[in-house]
Amino acid sequence: MDVRVDGKVALVTGASAGLGERFVRVLHRAGAHVVATARREERLEALAAECGDGVEAIPGDIADPDFRAALVGAVAGHGRLDILLNNAGTNDDGPLEDETLDEIIRVVDVNLVSVIDLCRLTAPWLFAAPAGSVINVASIYGVVASPGPMAGYNATKGAIVNFTRHLAAQWGARGIRVNALAPGYFPTEMTAHFEDQSLTDSIRKRTLLGRVPGLEEIDGPLLFLASDASSYVSGHVLVVDGGWTAV
Ligand SMILES: NC(=O)c1ccc[n+]([C@@H]2O[C@H](COP(=O)([O-])OP(=O)(O)OC[C@H]3O[C@@H](n4cnc5c(N)ncnc54)[C@H](OP(=O)(O)O)[C@@H]3O)[C@@H](O)[C@H]2O)c1
């Protein structure tokens, strides 16, 4: 089966780096028109220029409700939204007792509130597509808890998993599939401490496959959920973790 998304319109958040940048390239190469967003305008513009026709850069802060409304205004120009990929994410760091409330609110705004609100705002355009697919990027730390102190991150990723199942229930009758992608550790800016040998060692020990993944190993799972290859899959959490959470 040739997995393609030709002619589909996709919105990818967190598109300036890491997994999101990768997702833009993958969806574009598979035939989608991609609206790419994140705060770093130059990186988005460079990505759009490199991809050529079919990638549109709309820079802004996804935690800002006015920006979200403007972003959806741009999507509305296409008359439909086939793929909503809620990928933007951030993490907190440190024992909870040392964190500020502002830090927690920042993580909740980016990782959870913006995801729920973007689903809400794009609903009419998802409903206008013949077979809409929403993909929320969770984490293995939405399925199990992290030993490292990231209270906001763990809380929001767990919430994303159940929000995904719930929205799949709400929108199933409308023909919209809602799924989550839950990556293990992938080498990106967020996991830059990958260079730390102890983390690499622990990934080798914890994963059943015994190795750190390449960024390209997320391509297949993403395309599966985005395309008609998963036309009977909804409310699912696709864990891509080399077996980390299996045992
Ligand atoms: N890498 C992993 O191992 C891993 C594992 C599990 C889950 N995940 C999840 O995968 C997703 C992508 O992570 P990543 O590793 O690719 O992270 P990353 O390299 O740090 O990239 C995060 C992306 O989110 C964007 N972003 C953050 N805050 C934003 C805001 N306020 N407004 C708009 N955009 C914002 C960033 O763009 P700007 O800074 O330009 O705004 C960037 O494009 C996240 O949801 C993360 O939790 C990653």
The ligand as a Tripos MOL2 file, in Angstrom:
@<TRIPOS>MOLECULE
LIG
   48    52     1     0     0
SMALL
NO_CHARGES

@<TRIPOS>ATOM
      1 N1         11.5870   14.4030   21.4230 N.am      1 LIG1
      2 C1         11.0910   13.5050   22.2210 C.2       1 LIG1
      3 O1         11.8120   12.6040   22.6720 O.2       1 LIG1
      4 C2          9.6380   13.5240   22.5840 C.ar      1 LIG1
      5 C3          9.1590   12.4540   23.3430 C.ar      1 LIG1
      6 C4          7.8220   12.4190   23.6900 C.ar      1 LIG1
      7 C5          6.9770   13.4320   23.2690 C.ar      1 LIG1
      8 N2          7.4710   14.4620   22.5490 N.ar      1 LIG1
      9 C6          6.5250   15.5010   22.1590 C.3       1 LIG1
     10 O2          6.6890   15.7850   20.7880 O.3       1 LIG1
     11 C7          6.3570   17.1480   20.5350 C.3       1 LIG1
     12 C8          7.5180   17.7930   19.8080 C.3       1 LIG1
     13 O3          8.6490   17.7260   20.6490 O.3       1 LIG1
     14 P1         10.1370   17.9450   20.1400 P.3       1 LIG1
     15 O4         10.9710   16.9720   20.8470 O.co2     1 LIG1
     16 O5         10.1640   18.0530   18.6710 O.co2     1 LIG1
     17 O6         10.4180   19.3720   20.8070 O.3       1 LIG1
     18 P2         11.2850   20.6210   20.3310 P.3       1 LIG1
     19 O7         12.3950   20.1980   19.4540 O.co2     1 LIG1
     20 O8         11.5870   21.3590   21.5830 O.co2     1 LIG1
     21 O9         10.2310   21.4420   19.4680 O.3       1 LIG1
     22 C9          9.0880   21.9860   20.0850 C.3       1 LIG1
     23 C10         8.2920   22.7390   19.0540 C.3       1 LIG1
     24 O10         7.1700   23.3350   19.7240 O.3       1 LIG1
     25 C11         7.1590   24.7210   19.4380 C.3       1 LIG1
     26 N3          6.6140   25.4940   20.5590 N.ar      1 LIG1
     27 C12         6.9470   25.4170   21.8700 C.ar      1 LIG1
     28 N4          6.2890   26.3600   22.5730 N.ar      1 LIG1
     29 C13         5.5250   27.0350   21.6760 C.ar      1 LIG1
     30 C14         4.6190   28.1240   21.7710 C.ar      1 LIG1
     31 N5          4.3690   28.7540   22.9240 N.pl3     1 LIG1
     32 N6          4.0090   28.5700   20.6330 N.ar      1 LIG1
     33 C15         4.2640   27.9720   19.4490 C.ar      1 LIG1
     34 N7          5.0880   26.9360   19.2920 N.ar      1 LIG1
     35 C16         5.7200   26.4820   20.3930 C.ar      1 LIG1
     36 C17         8.6190   25.0780   19.1770 C.3       1 LIG1
     37 O11         8.7040   26.1920   18.3020 O.3       1 LIG1
     38 P3          9.1580   27.6840   18.7020 P.3       1 LIG1
     39 O12        10.1460   27.5670   19.8100 O.co2     1 LIG1
     40 O13         9.7030   28.2100   17.4190 O.co2     1 LIG1
     41 O14         7.8850   28.3500   19.0990 O.co2     1 LIG1
     42 C18         9.0900   23.8400   18.4210 C.3       1 LIG1
     43 O15         8.7680   23.9500   17.0530 O.3       1 LIG1
     44 C19         6.0650   17.7610   21.9110 C.3       1 LIG1
     45 O16         4.6800   17.7790   22.1280 O.3       1 LIG1
     46 C20         6.7390   16.8110   22.8630 C.3       1 LIG1
     47 O17         6.1730   16.8240   24.1430 O.3       1 LIG1
     48 C21         8.7820   14.5350   22.2020 C.ar      1 LIG1
@<TRIPOS>BOND
     1     1     2 1
     2     2     3 2
     3     2     4 1
     4     4     5 ar
     5     4    48 ar
     6     5     6 ar
     7     6     7 ar
     8     7     8 ar
     9     8     9 1
    10     8    48 ar
    11     9    10 1
    12     9    46 1
    13    10    11 1
    14    11    12 1
    15    11    44 1
    16    12    13 1
    17    13    14 1
    18    14    15 2
    19    14    16 1
    20    14    17 1
    21    17    18 1
    22    18    19 2
    23    18    20 1
    24    18    21 1
    25    21    22 1
    26    22    23 1
    27    23    24 1
    28    23    42 1
    29    24    25 1
    30    25    26 1
    31    25    36 1
    32    26    27 ar
    33    26    35 ar
    34    27    28 ar
    35    28    29 ar
    36    29    30 ar
    37    29    35 ar
    38    30    31 1
    39    30    32 ar
    40    32    33 ar
    41    33    34 ar
    42    34    35 ar
    43    36    37 1
    44    36    42 1
    45    37    38 1
    46    38    39 2
    47    38    40 1
    48    38    41 1
    49    42    43 1
    50    44    45 1
    51    44    46 1
    52    46    47 1
@<TRIPOS>SUBSTRUCTURE
     1 LIG1         1 GROUP 0 **** ****
